[in-house]
Each structure stands twice: as structure tokens, then as C-alpha cells.
Amino acid sequence: MGFFSRFRKKQEDENPNRWFEVREAHYSKFLGPIDEKIAHSTDVQEVHIDIYTFPPTDKRWYWTLITGGMSDKHQNIPEDATDISGRTELIMYVEEPKGWIYNVLKTLAEMPFKEKTFFYWYHTVLYGEPMMPEPSELTSVFFLPPCFEKPKFDTLQIAGEKVNILWVVPITEREREYVIQEGNAALIDVFQKAEMDPMIDEKRKSLI
């Protein structure tokens, strides 16, 4: 790549109006073609959130939903957290797309900017209101690395900065308290021993 080509690419990478193209190219490479309708935010918020929907394939037997736009803005990272990138997107694996799932992803993606905080791997968050239309014990979320994806899936960059993609796992309040008391590794161990399905089970009971 010549000097002018590198210079042009650098300009494109640092242009916020082109960042959605960077994300879409990355998503298409690892999750499949963007054939499904993109869910766009219709209200005015600090970040504009799109949600991409990828159907099952021969190698992926579940639907994949992932946000786009959260990484346009830095989260409120503490000054002493120098090893954490401020750019983030969220991903979920579901048996079928439902309206409440899109609402949860949009609400979570906007939350760090509304509440002046940040999300990172192994954080837990109390959602604060019912996530699902039917009664459920799943009232909080646990953020994990997207461990079902290929290692290079974790290489997305915006403006030369790493984008952390967080797998959103709905959990019960008892499980959230367990993480606070025993640590995130303890709950992950519980999930593994229970062979918990990575896809959301709206009727799942607490494993603690």
C-alpha cells in the first residue's frame, strides 16, 4: 500500500461518518451477510444505536443480534483504568429474535452514557425493570467475552482503538449477588457445571 493509499485509509478510519462501514464489514466477515432489516433507533440519544440481526447458518444454529453505534463514543472510563478501551458493542445469542431483546440491547447500549459509567467484561448490571413481557427471574445481566466467536472476531477497531464486544447474558438477582460475593469466575463455573445453554431461556430458574 502506497503513501497516498495509507493516508486515504487513515482519513476514512478516523471519519465518524464511515465508522458504521467499518463495523458492518467486520460483522459481515464473521457473522454472515447483512440481509436482515437493521433496527434503527428512532429517538434522539447521546449515541445512535443500530441492531443487526444474523440468522442461523449451517455452522451457527442460533440467531445473533449485535449493536452498532455504541462504539462511536467513549464510555466514561476511570482515569486509572488505562488498559480498558472506552469503545464497546453488545452481542446476544437467541433462539429467535423478539421485540424485548431489541429493547434490552438498545437500553443497555445507551446506559453507560446516560449514567456516566462503563461496561466491561465480567461486569454485572441490574437492569432496573422487567426485561421480558412474561414473568421471569432474569432481571440482571452479566457481560462475558464472545467466546463462541473466532479469536479474530475480537479485533474490531474504530479510529485505531480496540472495540470490546460484550456478550450479554441475562441472569437472576441471586446470581448477580453471587458474583458480587464470590467473584465472576464462581458464577462461570456454575454455568459450566450446569451446561447452561448459551441461548436465552426466558423461563430459566436461578442456578444459585
N, C-alpha and C positions, 0 to 999 in steps of 0.2 A: 504494500500500500504506500503510495507516494505521499509527499508532504501535504499537498493540497487535499488529497483524499482524507488523510488523517485529520486535517484541520476542519474539513467539512463535517466529518463524522463527529468530531468533538463538539461542534456547534449544534448538531442535531441532538446529541446526547444531553446537552445542557439546556435544551429548549423545552420548557414545561409543556408546550403545545404538542410535543412529539412523544412525551413520556408514555401515553396510552399505547402508542405503536410499539414501543419497547416491550411493555408488559404483554401485549397481545401476541407479539412474535414469540416471546418466551412461553406463554401459556400454550400456544398452538404447537410448539415444538414438543412439549412434554405431555400435554393433556389431550391433544387432538384438535381438529379443525373447529373454528368458531362458527358453527352452523346454527346453534340455538339463539333465540332472541336474547339480547343483552338487557338486563333490568337496570334502568337508569333512575337515579334519584330525581324526584320532581320538585322537591323543596330546596330552598337555599340554605346551605350549611357551610361551615368553615372548610370542609372538604366535600367534593362531589364524588359520591360512591356509585360505581357500576358493579353489577354482579354478573359474572359469566357462568354459564351452565354447560357442562360437558356430559353427554350421555354415556352409558356403558359401551364398552368395546369388547372385542374378543379377549383382551388382556386386562380390562378393567370392568368388573361386573357390577359396579356401583356408579351412581351419578356423583359428579364432582362439582361443587359450587365454590367459586373463588372471587374475592373482591378485586376491584381495580380502582385506584384513585386515592386510597388511604396513604400510599407511599409518596404522593405528591407533596406532602407536608411532613416536616419532622415532628415526632411526638415530643413531649416535654421530658426529655431525658435528664436525670440529675447530673450535675457537673462532675461528680466523682465516678460516674459510670462511663468511663472513657472507652470501654470495649464493646459498647452496645450501639448498634446503628439506630438512628431515630426513624428509619423508614420501615414500614410494616404492611403486609397484606394478610388476609384471613382466608382459610380454606376449610371446607366441610365435606364429608362423605355421607351420602344419604341413599336410601333405597328408592326414593322418588322425590322430586322437588315439590315442596309445599310452600304456600304463602308465608307461613310463620317463619320458615327457615330464612327466607329473603329478609324479612323484617328484623330477625335477630342479627343477621350478618350486618345489615345497614346500621342498626343501633350500636352494635359493638364497635364497628369501624369508626363511628363518629364520637364514641365515648371518650377516648383519650384527649381529644381536642376540646370537648365541652368541659371536661372535668380537670384539665391541665395535668394529666398523668401520662403513663405509658404502659403498654403491654409488651411482654416478652415471654419467651418460652418458660414454661412451668409456673407462670403466674396463675392465680385463680381469681375469678371475679364473680361477685354476687350480682346477678342480672337485675334484680330490683323489682321485677314484675313478672307475671306468668309469661313464659316463652311460648307455650303451646295452647291451642284453643281448648283442648281437653285437659282435665286434671292430671298432673304429673309431679313426681318427686324431683324432676330435673329443673332446678331453679338457679343453678350457677354454671359457670364454665371453667374449664381447665385448658390452658394453652400448651400444646405439645409440638415438637418438631414434626414436619410432614414425613414421617418415617416410612410411609407406603410409596413414596416417590423415589425416583432415581437420585443418586447423590448430586448430580449436576443440576437438579431442579433447584437447589439452594444457591444458585449462582446469579440470580437476577440482580441487576444493579440499575439504579436510577441516578443520573448525573455522577457516575463514578462511585456511588455509595451502595453498599450491600443492602438488599431488602430482605428482612426476616419474614418468612411466610409461616404463620402460626396456624396449626391445626386446632380448630375449635371443638372441644369435647364437652358436651353438656354433662354435668354431674349434679348429685344431690347436695343439700346443705350439709348433711352429715359427712359426706366425702370431702367437701371443701374444708370443714373444720378439722378433718383428719390430716389433710395436707398441712394446715397451719400448725398442728400439734406434732406430727410425726415426720413431716417433710414430703416433698413431691415424689421421691423415689419409693416411699412406702405405698402410696396410692397406685403408682405404676405397677408395683409388684402385685398388688391386689387385683388389678385389671388383668395382668398376665396369668395369674393363677386361675382366675375365673374364665379365662379365654373369652373375654368380652369382645363382642362384635364391633369392629371399627365404625360400622354404620350406626346411625342414631336409632335407638329403640325408645320411642316415646313413653312406653309403659315400663321401662326398666326400673327395678327397685334398687334401693341403695345396697351396695356391696359391703358397707361397714355396719 
